[in-house]
Amino acid sequence: GGDRSGQVASARQIPRRLRYSWPLAHPASESMVDRRHYSRKTAKLLCALDLYAGASFGGYTSNLSFDGAMMESSLGPGMPGPKVGELGVFTLNFRNSKGSASLKMPCRVAHVMASSFGLQLMSGGLNKLQREQLTELLDGLK
């Protein structure tokens, strides 16, 4: 067995809890949106990144927008972080008017620093209720 980490996971390898029915690519209408269209808001929220390849990372956001997040994670020395371009599921845990809530959305690793990851959030895959939750969350941030 050689190193297969560079291969894209097939649907069979993706754990059922991470499988989503919507496509990971944005519809054509959304791809025209400037990447910085949504302003980033400073937010320290508990979050997790579960890559389809199998690795999971926990941490906090340092900023968040409708289409992106910067995630701070404590990687131990020598622990490999995610690779740019990897796909996975970003889970955001927060409190809203109804108490504790969480949102899961497909994402792509956009860049990786020592212990922080820039994530492109594919919020086009969220349903109406999830979009409203994310909007309410962002509207409540400075």
N, C-alpha and C positions, 0 to 999 in steps of 0.2 A: 504493500500500500504506500503510494507516494503521497505528497502533500496535495490535498484536493481543495484547500481553502480558497483558491482563486476561482473555483468553479461556482457558477450560480446554482443555488439550491433548486431542485425540482420540487414540484408541488407535493410529491410524496414525502420529501424530507422535511417539509415545513410542519412544525408541530400544529395540531389542529387548533389549539388556542390562539395561534398567531395567524391562522388563515383568514383571508378576507375575500369577499365576493367581488368587490369593486376592483377595477384595473389600477395598477400602481402609477400609470402614466396620467398626466393631466389631460383633459380634453383640449382640443386645439384652441378653443376660445380662451382658455386660461393660460396657455403657454406664452401668449403674447404679453402677459402682464410682466412689468419690470420686476426683477427679483427683489428690489427694495421698495416695492409698492406699499407695503404695510410697514408702519413704523414699529421699531422694536421698543418694548416696554421693559423696564427693569423689574424683575420678579424672581424671588427665591421660592420655588415651589418644588416639592418632592416629585421626582420623576424616575422613569426607568426606560432603558433602551433594550429591546429584545431583537437581536438580529436573526434573520431567517437562517443564516449559517449556523446558529446555535448559541453564540455567546450572548450573555446578558450583562448589563451595566446598570447600577443604581446611582443616584445622585440628586443634584438640585439644578434647576434652571438658573442662569444668571440674567438672561433676558428672553423675551418671548414675543412673537408676533403671529399673525394669522397664518403665515406660511414659513415660519422658521423659529428655531430655538437654539440657544447656546446652553449646553449641558455641562456642568462641572461634575466630574466623577473621580473618586479616589482610587486610582490604579496603583497597586503595589509595585515595587521595583521589579522590572522584568516582565510584568503582566502586559500582554499585548492588548492594545486598544482596538477599536473598530478601524476598518480601512475605508478610505474615501471611495464612495460609489456603492458601498454595501447598503442593502435594503433591509428594513425591519419595521418594528412597531414601536412607536413612542407612546408611553403612558404617562399622563399628567395627573397628579393627585392634588386636589384643592378643596377649599370650602366655598360654598355659595349660599344663597338664601335658603336652600333646602338642607344644608348640613354638608357632610362630606360627599365629594363627587370625584369621579375620575373619567378621563377621556382617553381613548386609544385611537391613534391614527397612524396610517402608514407613513414612513419617512425614508429619506435617503441621507447617508452621511456625506455632508458637503465638504467639511474639512476637519482635521484632527490636530490638536496641539498636545502638549505634554499630558494634561489631565482634563482637557475640555474638548468637546466635540460640537461642531456646528452642524445642525440638522436642518434639512429642507423638509418641511411638513407638507404632506399631500392632503391638505384640508379639503380639497375638492371631493374626496372620498367620504366625507362626513355626511350623515343624514341631517335633516332639518333641525331636530332637537339638539344634536351634538354641535352643529354650527352655532345655534343660539347659545348653548352653554359656553362655547369658546368665545363668542362675541361678548357675552356678559362678563366673563372672566377678564378679558382684555380691557373692556370699558372701565372696569373697576380698578385697574392698575394706573399708576402715575405715568 
